[in-house]
């Protein structure tokens, strides 16, 4: 009887895992497409790092209903970078570990010396299926406006060797950690510490 219950739970969870993997593939495709040339369906008024994350998740999940949670836990159509990380994503690890990273995970940075509107920066992690575990791509909007605005791609390994303020390591006080969309977080990831 106990084995039947375990099997029933496993089979019930399978479609959810499948739909998450399909959504991750859509997210990966959309992120790479936007990096080549931002499409018209991404609102120009929301083209910043948080807007990039919001847009990718909305496209990947195909939802028009409010996708995000606000400070009170209510449904919200919009979430700032701070609210995305604080109420919609769960910590995975302080340092990004390539074999624990999933497509859609987010690197979060916070610089308290900047104005509140510019203090946060988010980068989306992409891990192509069947790829080498160490070959993780970070894709992000550079925060620029007008002709300076762009979606950039950089290998995680290059980011780790790059300018100190953008290194996703626990030794960087501006780096908050790697985060996963709460709907996709496994129980172990939800309990991980920052």
Buried (B, 14 or more C-beta within 10 A) or exposed (E): EEEEEEEEEEEEEEEEEEEBBEBBBBBBBBBBEBBEEBEEEBEEEEBBBBBBBBBBBBBBBEEEEEBBBBEEEEEBEBBBBBBBBBBBBBBBBBBBEBEBBBBBBBBBBBEEEEEEEEBBBBBBBBBEEEEEEEEBBBBBBBBEEEEEBEBEBBEBEEBBEEEEEBBBEEEBEBBBBBBBBEBBBEEEBEEBEE
